[in-house]
Amino acid sequence: MAHIEVNHATLHLPVYNFQARSLRNFALSIGSGGKLKHEARSYAVVEAISDLSLTVSDGDRVALIGRNGAGKSTLLRLLAGLYHPTSGSVTRDGKVSTLFDVSLGMDSDATGFENIYLGCYSRGLSKPQIDGLIDSICDFAELGEYIWLPMRIYSAGMSARLAFAIATALAPEILLIDEVFGAGDAGFVKKAQQRMQDLLSQSRVVVFASHSDELVRSICNKGLVLDRGEKQFFGPVEEALQAYHQLVNA
């Protein structure tokens, strides 16, 4: 049974002073016989997530709701394991896949075919798994013979189609999505939307950030309202939307 457990997780992100980190200052310090002191490397700390606890159970579709800068993207990266909590813990039971950057791991100098392997390897798939997905990825991307050419000659739409086909080739147990993204030209949109619906229905747990009430209602059963990295509400999706609108209208 896939699930995510967040227990009193706090995440501090350092914001370094550019001047203190500059190569010029470092060179001057070494050249003058001095040493970099702790004070010279001082930095501010942003508490991006504050003492957050929640349980996302098998079957849950959770919308992350909040204003820009509320901490939604940061929380998704914390849930994915890309960030580690400064205190507290995040545990995951199930294979995790993210749709943050669909071009993850791809190389513009490699062919489309080679990029299928690069993109899938970066998502933790094995060669036998990728071998079994090659035909479906190629069919979905609709690149024809261009699949054998370097991706740098592709149009933006062609690149987006291939990246999307790779990113959505295999449904994970836990799917984390940062906002809604496009997938190439208009003729591809309907097909991509159906692919997303299939992916969402096959995943055991879904957590995604969205500003669309309509989309949240159509997909989610729960909502987490964030404000300045703090949990304001976590529960049924309609109540979450009400809590969010009360927050922004206060």
N, C-alpha and C positions, 0 to 999 in steps of 0.2 A: 504494500500500500504506500504510494508516494505521499510525502508530506514535507512541510517546512516548519521548523520550530525556531522562533526567535525569542531569546531569553535575556531581557534587560540589556539589549545591545546598544552601545554608544560608539559612535565613530567620529574621531577627530581627524581633520585634514589639515596638514600644515600649509601655510601660505608664506613662502620664503620671500625675503626682501631681495629684490633684484640686484641692488647695489652691493649687498653683502656677498652675493653669490658670483659676482662678475669675475671673469677671468683676469681682467686688468688689476683688480684689487688683490686677487690671489697672487699674481706675479709680483706686484709691488711689495706685498708682505714678505714673500720668500726672498726677493732680491735685497731687501733691507735687513735681512737676517732675523726678522721677526717670525712669530708663529701665529697662525689663525687662532684667535681666542674664541671662547664660547660666545662672548658678547657680540663678536663680529658676525656670528652665524645665527643671530637671533631670528626668530620667526613667530608669526602669529598663528594661532590655532583656531580653526572654525569647527564648531560642533555641528557636523552635518546631520547626524542622527542622534537623538537623545533618548536614552533609557527606553528603548522600544521592545515590547513583548507582544507576540501574537503567534497563533498556530494556524497554518494553512493546511487543510486536510485534503485527502484524496477526494476528487470530484469538485473541489472549489475552483471557481473562476473569480479572481479578485481584481478589482479595478483600483489602481492607485490614483487618488483624486487630490488635487491641490493646485494652488497657484504656481506660476513659474518661480522656480527657486525654492519650492517647498521641501525638496529632498527626494522626489520620486525617482529620478534617474540614479541618484546615489544609492538609494535603497535597493533598486534592482541589481546594481553591481555588487552590493553587499550580499544579497540573496544568492547571486551567481557564484560567489566566492572570489570575485575579482578584487574586492576589498575585504580586509579582515577587521573585525570589530576591535576598537581600542579596549573595550571592556564588554563583558557579557559574551554571548555565544549565538551562532547561527548554525543549525544542523539541517542537513538535507537528506532525505531518503528517496533516491530515485535519480535517474540520469537527467542531467540538466542541459537544456539548449537555450541559447539566447538569440533574439533578433534585435540586436543593438546596431550592429554594422553588418549588413548582409554581404559586404565585400570582404569580410574578414579572411585574411590569409591569402588573398588572390594577388597575382603578379601580372602587371600589364604586358610584360615581355613574354610571358608564357602563352601557349595556345589555350583556347577555350577548353579543350580536352584535358590538358595538363592542369588547368585551374580547377577542374572538377575535383581532381585528387588533392590539390593544395587546399582548397576550401573545405573539403570534407575532412582531411587530416587535421586541420586546425580546430575542427569541431569534435575531435576525439573519435572519429570513425576509423575502423580498421580497413585494410586493403580488401579483404573478402566482402565486407559490407559495401564498400564503394563500388567494387566490381558488379555487385548485384543491383546497384542504383544507376549505373552509367546510362543505360538505355532510357530509363524514365526521365532522368535529368535532361538528356539531349532532346528527347521528344518534347518535354515541357518548355524548354528554352527556345525552341523553334529557330535555331541558328543555321540549320542545314550544313553545307560544306564549310561555313565560317568557323565551325567548331574546331577545325584543324589549323586555323590561322591565329596569329598573335592577338591578344585581346586589345592591344593598343590601337588597332585599326577599327575596332568596333565603334558604333555610334553609342551615345549615352543610353539609349533604349535597349540596345543589344546587350550591353554590359549589365544593365539592371536586370534584364530577363535571366541571364545566366546566373548572376549572383542570387537572385530570388529563388531560382530553381534549386540551387545548391543548398541554400539556407533552409529550405522547407522540404527537403527530400525525404527526411525521416522524422516521424513524430516522436518526440521525447516523452519521458514521463512527467518532467517539469519543464514548462515553457515560459520564458520570461521575455516580454516584449516592451520596448521603449518607444512609445508613441506609434502612430499609424504611418506607414511609409508607402511611397509609390512603387510601382514595379514596371517602369518602362512606358511605352506608348499606350495611347487610349485603347487600341484594339486588344491589348493584353490585360487590361484592368479587370474585366469580368472574370476571366480565367484565373487571375491571381486572387481575386476575392473568394472564389470557390475553393481554391487551394488553401487559403487561410482558414476558411470555415472547416474544411476537412482536418486541418492540422489542429485546430482548437478542439474539435470534437474527439480527436484521437488521444490528445494529451490528458494525463491524469490530473495535473494541476496546472493552472494558468494564472500568471500574475502580469498585468500590463498597465502601463501609464496611459491615460487618455484624458482629453479635454472635452470629449463628446458625450453628452448625456445619453443620446440616442444609442450610440455604440455600446456604452456601458450597460444600458438596460437590456440590449439585445443579446449580450454575451454573459454577463456576470450575475452571480448570486450573492456576492459580497463586495463591499467597498471599504477601503482604508483611506481615511481623510488625513492628510499630512499638512502641517503648517510649521515652517521653520524647523523641520526635522523632528517634530514631535507628533505623536499620534493624537488626533483629536476625536476620532471615532473609528471603530471597526465593527462591522456587523452587516445586516441585510442591505442590499444595494440601494433600495429606495430611501431607507433611513440615512444611508451614507450621503446620497445626493442632497437630501434635505439639510443635513448637517453642514455640508460644504457650502451650499447657497446661503445659509444663515451666517456662516463664517465670513464670506466675502461681502455680504450686505450689512454686516454689523457696523 
